Amino acid sequence: LPWPAGAETWTTKELELFIGSGGFLKPKKKAPAAKPAPAASAAPAAPAAPAAVPAVSSGYSAPAQDNTSSFETPSMNQERHRLTMPVRVHCEDTAPNGHVRIESLVAYAERIRSLALKQVMGISLADLKEKNLAILATEFVVEIVGKGIRVLDTLRIDTTPEFPAAPLFPWDTEMFREDGSLYMRGLFGLNLCQISSTGAYSGVDETTYRTFTKDLKGFSHPVKKRFSATSLRFFMAYEKAGVPFTPEKYKQEQYRVRSADCDMYNVLFQARVPSMMETCHPGEAMSFYVNIRMSVRPGDVLQVHVFEHKDSALFICLRGKEPVLSCRQICGWSNLTRSDKVRIYQVAADPKVLHKR
């Protein structure tokens, strides 16, 4: 074997290691002993450390800080009166069009609400279920308004609840890209419900509603409101567009609800609806409106009536003769959130309207 430089300083064990490995393992060179530093006069004082940079409240004008300790931990921005939390976009959240799937955006919004409930009130959705209570999302709008998102990018969620009257407490929600630009906006209509002994759901009374929401009211905006005790319909939160929906094509599909479409309440999980409807009418949705009119459970067979208009579709889902679900999908860049549009989809779920159709 060729002997490398410095081999003459090796110990017997180091020589055995080198020879036994066929020259593959070489002992590390020993660092020369440090020479003692000459005595010196008193060292000059070290320069003062730079002053700490003062914290700046986030107005989303700068990229979001990648602070992993804040993930899954909602915090309150007092300046904007918004609960805020960053989420990481993973591969399973992405769609072929370069955007986050609508299903994932709805799930993100659900996540910050559930975590805020745990953080503020110390209870989880599982705890509520044990008390025969449930928080069900029966209506929502989600719109993607920003440019595409890459895998492992961070979205920052901003959300604010309102408490107009029992059983409704809607959450206004926005999501921002790392560069501070708006990526998604949405509105989620949640209802506090009582679970009966038969498993049926019904809205709670005003006393139960006020008792439950009193600790959450500190997170609502003191002035900005979209609902009131006399204005609880979802379409009232939007301006009118004045453009009628005029379908050009019609088809009928069937969808059997799976256990994977439902949650621990044994009812349809709201985030699954856009993906369910895509199986009936393929398309990469940029906006979605959902109205869950009645409880939908695993095994239910839905007759899905699809009304098509250019890059959009209206879905009306019947279980037998019961209208249980209505949705609107838009695949291009379009403004979904207009009062008369949302009202069309709410009225479309009315049994009398369906009978006429």
C-alpha positions, 0 to 999 in steps of 0.5 A, spaced: 500 500 500 502 507 498 503 510 505 500 517 505 503 523 508 504 523 515 503 516 516 510 516 520 506 519 526 500 514 526 499 510 532 499 502 532 492 502 532 491 507 526 496 503 522 492 497 523 486 501 521 489 503 515 492 496 513 485 492 515 481 497 510 486 496 504 487 503 505 480 506 504 480 509 512 485 514 513 486 516 520 485 524 521 491 528 521 493 531 528 492 538 528 499 542 531 499 544 538 497 551 539 503 556 541 501 559 547 499 567 545 504 572 548 502 576 554 499 582 551 496 589 555 489 589 556 485 588 550 481 593 547 473 593 548 469 589 543 465 593 539 457 594 541 452 590 538 448 593 533 441 595 536 435 590 535 431 591 529 424 593 532 418 589 530 414 591 525 406 589 524 405 585 518 401 589 513 403 584 508 407 589 504 414 584 505 414 577 504 412 573 510 417 570 515 418 563 515 417 562 522 415 554 523 414 555 530 408 559 528 405 554 524 398 551 526 398 556 531 393 562 530 395 569 533 391 575 533 393 581 529 390 587 533 391 592 528 387 589 522 382 585 527 384 578 524 386 571 526 392 570 522 396 563 521 401 561 516 400 554 512 405 550 508 402 548 501 404 541 500 404 537 493 397 533 495 394 540 495 396 542 488 392 542 482 395 541 474 393 548 473 399 551 478 394 553 483 392 550 490 386 545 490 379 549 492 378 543 497 385 544 500 383 552 501 377 550 504 380 545 509 385 550 511 380 555 513 377 550 517 383 548 520 384 555 523 377 556 525 378 549 529 385 551 532 382 558 534 377 554 538 382 550 541 386 556 543 381 561 545 376 556 549 380 550 550 375 545 547 375 541 540 370 539 535 370 532 539 369 536 545 363 539 542 360 532 539 361 529 546 356 535 549 351 534 543 353 540 539 356 541 532 359 547 528 357 545 521 359 549 515 352 549 510 354 555 505 361 558 503 364 561 497 371 561 495 375 565 489 382 564 487 384 571 485 392 571 485 397 568 481 399 560 481 403 557 488 409 553 488 410 546 492 412 548 499 410 556 498 407 559 505 400 562 505 398 566 510 390 566 512 387 572 515 380 570 518 374 574 522 368 571 525 361 575 526 356 573 530 349 576 528 344 572 531 343 564 532 345 559 529 349 563 524 357 565 525 360 567 518 367 567 517 370 572 512 377 569 510 383 571 506 389 568 504 396 571 502 402 569 498 409 570 500 410 576 497 404 579 500 399 579 494 392 576 495 391 569 493 384 567 495 378 570 498 372 567 501 366 567 506 364 561 510 357 560 513 357 556 520 352 554 524 352 552 531 347 546 532 344 541 537 345 534 536 339 530 537 338 523 540 337 520 533 343 524 530 339 529 527 342 537 527 338 543 528 340 550 530 341 552 537 337 557 541 339 564 542 341 563 549 346 557 547 348 561 542 350 567 546 353 563 551 358 559 546 360 565 542 361 570 548 369 568 548 370 569 541 367 576 540 374 579 541 376 576 535 370 580 531 371 586 527 368 592 532 366 596 526 366 592 519 360 587 519 357 583 513 351 580 516 346 583 522 340 580 526 335 582 520 340 580 514 342 573 515 341 570 508 348 569 504 347 573 498 346 579 502 353 580 503 355 581 496 353 587 491 348 585 485 351 584 478 345 584 474 347 578 470 342 572 469 345 565 469 343 562 462 345 555 461 346 552 454 347 545 456 344 540 461 346 533 463 345 528 469 350 524 473 350 520 479 354 520 485 354 515 491 357 519 497 363 515 500 365 515 507 371 519 505 367 524 503 364 525 510 367 527 517 366 525 524 359 528 525 357 522 519 355 528 515 358 531 508 365 535 510 364 541 506 371 541 503 370 535 499 364 538 495 368 541 489 372 535 488 365 531 488 362 535 483 368 535 479 367 527 478 360 530 475 363 535 471 371 535 470 374 542 470 379 546 474 375 550 478 378 557 480 371 559 484 366 555 488 360 556 491 356 551 495 350 550 499 349 544 503 341 545 504 340 538 508 345 533 511 348 528 507 351 522 509 355 516 507 352 511 502 347 517 499 346 516 492 345 523 489 342 525 482 346 531 480 343 536 475 348 539 471 347 546 468 353 548 463 354 555 461 361 557 458 366 556 463 361 555 469 356 550 471 351 550 476 350 543 480 343 541 483 343 535 487 337 531 489 337 525 494 330 522 491 326 528 491 329 532 496 334 537 494 340 537 499 346 540 495 347 546 490 353 549 487 356 553 482 363 552 479 367 557 475 373 555 471 376 561 468 377 568 471 370 571 473 367 574 479 363 569 482 361 573 489 355 577 486 348 578 490 344 576 484 348 570 482 349 567 489 341 568 490 340 564 484 343 558 487 340 558 493 333 559 490 335 553 485 335 548 491 328 550 493 323 544 491 318 548 488 323 551 483 326 544 482 319 541 480 318 547 475 324 545 472 
